[in-house]
Amino acid sequence: MPLTSIAAHFDGEQVRLDESVNIRPNTRLLVTILEDGDSDREDFLALAAAAFADSYGDGEVEYTEADLK
């Protein structure tokens, strides 16, 4: 079986899958815990969004087919 990622959450008592999926009994699972409020991740996403906005801002040069080599 190929690796499949499925969103899930912990309700305080059990891990609950956020999507319906057929899993056979005793299927091995790998659980990754994603911490809320990961400041490094938030900083990275903010920086990436700013860089993306700069890349497509009003000052961006418009290239034409004549510019292609």
TILUM-431736 format. One record per residue: residue number from 0; x, y, z of N, C-alpha, C in turn. Coordinates in steps of 0.1 Angstrom, whole numbers, plus 5000, padded with zeros to 4 digits. Last residue first. Layout:
BEGIN
+--------+------+------+------+-------+-------+-------+------+------+------+
! vexkol ! n.xx ! n.yy ! n.zz ! ca.xx ! ca.yy ! ca.zz ! c.xx ! c.yy ! c.zz !
+--------+------+------+------+-------+-------+-------+------+------+------+
!    NUM !    X !    Y !    Z !     X !     Y !     Z !    X !    Y !    Z !
...
+--------+------+------+------+-------+-------+-------+------+------+------+
***
This chain:
BEGIN
+--------+------+------+------+-------+-------+-------+------+------+------+
! vexkol ! n.xx ! n.yy ! n.zz ! ca.xx ! ca.yy ! ca.zz ! c.xx ! c.yy ! c.zz !
+--------+------+------+------+-------+-------+-------+------+------+------+
!     68 ! 5148 ! 5334 ! 4746 !  5158 !  5330 !  4737 ! 5157 ! 5315 ! 4734 !
!     67 ! 5124 ! 5361 ! 4750 !  5128 !  5346 !  4751 ! 5139 ! 5343 ! 4742 !
!     66 ! 5116 ! 5385 ! 4742 !  5126 !  5385 !  4752 ! 5131 ! 5370 ! 4755 !
!     65 ! 5095 ! 5382 ! 4726 !  5107 !  5386 !  4719 ! 5119 ! 5385 ! 4729 !
!     64 ! 5074 ! 5376 ! 4742 !  5080 !  5365 !  4735 ! 5093 ! 5369 ! 4729 !
!     63 ! 5081 ! 5398 ! 4771 !  5073 !  5394 !  4759 ! 5080 ! 5382 ! 4753 !
!     62 ! 5077 ! 5408 ! 4805 !  5085 !  5402 !  4794 ! 5076 ! 5398 ! 4783 !
!     61 ! 5076 ! 5435 ! 4826 !  5067 !  5426 !  4818 ! 5076 ! 5421 ! 4806 !
!     60 ! 5090 ! 5438 ! 4858 !  5092 !  5440 !  4843 ! 5082 ! 5430 ! 4836 !
!     59 ! 5073 ! 5451 ! 4886 !  5078 !  5439 !  4879 ! 5079 ! 5442 ! 4864 !
!     58 ! 5061 ! 5471 ! 4901 !  5074 !  5474 !  4895 ! 5080 ! 5462 ! 4887 !
!     57 ! 5038 ! 5460 ! 4911 !  5036 !  5469 !  4900 ! 5050 ! 5472 ! 4893 !
!     56 ! 5047 ! 5425 ! 4918 !  5042 !  5438 !  4921 ! 5041 ! 5447 ! 4909 !
!     55 ! 5055 ! 5399 ! 4920 !  5045 !  5402 !  4910 ! 5039 ! 5416 ! 4913 !
!     54 ! 5075 ! 5399 ! 4939 !  5078 !  5393 !  4926 ! 5068 ! 5397 ! 4915 !
!     53 ! 5062 ! 5409 ! 4962 !  5072 !  5417 !  4955 ! 5075 ! 5412 ! 4941 !
!     52 ! 5047 ! 5386 ! 4968 !  5040 !  5399 !  4964 ! 5050 ! 5408 ! 4957 !
!     51 ! 5067 ! 5369 ! 4974 !  5058 !  5366 !  4963 ! 5051 ! 5378 ! 4958 !
!     50 ! 5077 ! 5381 ! 4997 !  5086 !  5379 !  4985 ! 5078 ! 5376 ! 4973 !
!     49 ! 5055 ! 5379 ! 5014 !  5060 !  5392 !  5010 ! 5069 ! 5391 ! 4998 !
!     48 ! 5053 ! 5351 ! 5016 !  5042 !  5359 !  5010 ! 5046 ! 5372 ! 5006 !
!     47 ! 5077 ! 5345 ! 5029 !  5074 !  5340 !  5015 ! 5063 ! 5347 ! 5009 !
!     46 ! 5073 ! 5358 ! 5053 !  5084 !  5362 !  5045 ! 5082 ! 5357 ! 5030 !
!     45 ! 5051 ! 5343 ! 5063 !  5050 !  5358 !  5061 ! 5061 ! 5363 ! 5052 !
!     44 ! 5063 ! 5318 ! 5065 !  5051 !  5320 !  5056 ! 5049 ! 5335 ! 5053 !
!     43 ! 5083 ! 5322 ! 5084 !  5086 !  5318 !  5071 ! 5075 ! 5321 ! 5061 !
!     42 ! 5067 ! 5329 ! 5106 !  5076 !  5338 !  5101 ! 5080 ! 5335 ! 5087 !
!     41 ! 5053 ! 5304 ! 5109 !  5046 !  5316 !  5107 ! 5055 ! 5327 ! 5101 !
!     40 ! 5075 ! 5288 ! 5116 !  5067 !  5285 !  5104 ! 5059 ! 5297 ! 5100 !
!     39 ! 5083 ! 5299 ! 5140 !  5092 !  5298 !  5128 ! 5085 ! 5296 ! 5115 !
!     38 ! 5060 ! 5295 ! 5156 !  5064 !  5309 !  5152 ! 5074 ! 5309 ! 5140 !
!     37 ! 5034 ! 5275 ! 5157 !  5049 !  5274 !  5153 ! 5053 ! 5287 ! 5148 !
!     36 ! 5008 ! 5272 ! 5165 !  5015 !  5284 !  5168 ! 5030 ! 5283 ! 5166 !
!     35 ! 5005 ! 5237 ! 5172 !  4999 !  5250 !  5169 ! 5008 ! 5262 ! 5172 !
!     34 ! 5025 ! 5211 ! 5159 !  5022 !  5220 !  5170 ! 5015 ! 5233 ! 5164 !
!     33 ! 5017 ! 5181 ! 5147 !  5020 !  5194 !  5142 ! 5016 ! 5204 ! 5153 !
!     32 ! 5028 ! 5149 ! 5149 !  5021 !  5159 !  5156 ! 5026 ! 5173 ! 5151 !
!     31 ! 5022 ! 5121 ! 5130 !  5031 !  5132 !  5131 ! 5023 ! 5143 ! 5138 !
!     30 ! 5020 ! 5086 ! 5130 !  5014 !  5099 !  5134 ! 5024 ! 5109 ! 5136 !
!     29 ! 5015 ! 5059 ! 5110 !  5025 !  5068 !  5115 ! 5019 ! 5081 ! 5118 !
!     28 ! 5002 ! 5026 ! 5113 !  5000 !  5040 !  5111 ! 5012 ! 5048 ! 5116 !
!     27 ! 4993 ! 4994 ! 5101 !  5003 !  5002 !  5108 ! 5001 ! 5017 ! 5104 !
!     26 ! 4963 ! 4978 ! 5107 !  4971 !  4985 !  5097 ! 4980 ! 4994 ! 5105 !
!     25 ! 4945 ! 4965 ! 5123 !  4959 !  4963 !  5126 ! 4968 ! 4969 ! 5115 !
!     24 ! 4918 ! 4964 ! 5099 !  4923 !  4962 !  5113 ! 4938 ! 4959 ! 5113 !
!     23 ! 4921 ! 4986 ! 5071 !  4920 !  4973 !  5076 ! 4924 ! 4972 ! 5091 !
!     22 ! 4904 ! 5015 ! 5064 !  4916 !  5010 !  5069 ! 4913 ! 4996 ! 5075 !
!     21 ! 4890 ! 5038 ! 5043 !  4889 !  5024 !  5047 ! 4902 ! 5019 ! 5051 !
!     20 ! 4881 ! 5070 ! 5054 !  4890 !  5062 !  5047 ! 4888 ! 5048 ! 5052 !
!     19 ! 4870 ! 5103 ! 5056 !  4866 !  5090 !  5056 ! 4876 ! 5081 ! 5048 !
!     18 ! 4889 ! 5127 ! 5074 !  4883 !  5122 !  5062 ! 4879 ! 5108 ! 5064 !
!     17 ! 4900 ! 5132 ! 5099 !  4892 !  5142 !  5093 ! 4885 ! 5139 ! 5080 !
!     16 ! 4902 ! 5109 ! 5125 !  4905 !  5112 !  5111 ! 4895 ! 5122 ! 5106 !
!     15 ! 4912 ! 5115 ! 5158 !  4901 !  5113 !  5149 ! 4905 ! 5117 ! 5135 !
!     14 ! 4925 ! 5102 ! 5187 !  4929 !  5107 !  5174 ! 4917 ! 5104 ! 5165 !
!     13 ! 4908 ! 5109 ! 5218 !  4912 !  5100 !  5208 ! 4917 ! 5108 ! 5196 !
!     12 ! 4907 ! 5130 ! 5237 !  4906 !  5116 !  5242 ! 4912 ! 5106 ! 5231 !
!     11 ! 4910 ! 5153 ! 5225 !  4912 !  5153 !  5240 ! 4912 ! 5139 ! 5245 !
!     10 ! 4909 ! 5149 ! 5198 !  4897 !  5155 !  5204 ! 4898 ! 5156 ! 5220 !
!      9 ! 4932 ! 5156 ! 5174 !  4931 !  5149 !  5187 ! 4919 ! 5156 ! 5194 !
!      8 ! 4928 ! 5150 ! 5139 !  4929 !  5159 !  5150 ! 4927 ! 5151 ! 5163 !
!      7 ! 4940 ! 5148 ! 5105 !  4934 !  5143 !  5117 ! 4935 ! 5153 ! 5128 !
!      6 ! 4945 ! 5141 ! 5070 !  4944 !  5151 !  5081 ! 4936 ! 5144 ! 5093 !
!      5 ! 4966 ! 5117 ! 5057 !  4952 !  5120 !  5060 ! 4952 ! 5130 ! 5072 !
!      4 ! 4987 ! 5104 ! 5033 !  4985 !  5113 !  5043 ! 4971 ! 5117 ! 5045 !
!      3 ! 5000 ! 5072 ! 5025 !  4988 !  5082 !  5023 ! 4988 ! 5091 ! 5035 !
!      2 ! 5021 ! 5051 ! 5007 !  5019 !  5060 !  5018 ! 5008 ! 5070 ! 5015 !
!      1 ! 5006 ! 5022 ! 4991 !  5014 !  5034 !  4991 ! 5012 ! 5043 ! 5004 !
!      0 ! 5008 ! 4988 ! 5000 !  5000 !  5000 !  5000 ! 5009 ! 5012 ! 5000 !
+--------+------+------+------+-------+-------+-------+------+------+------+
***
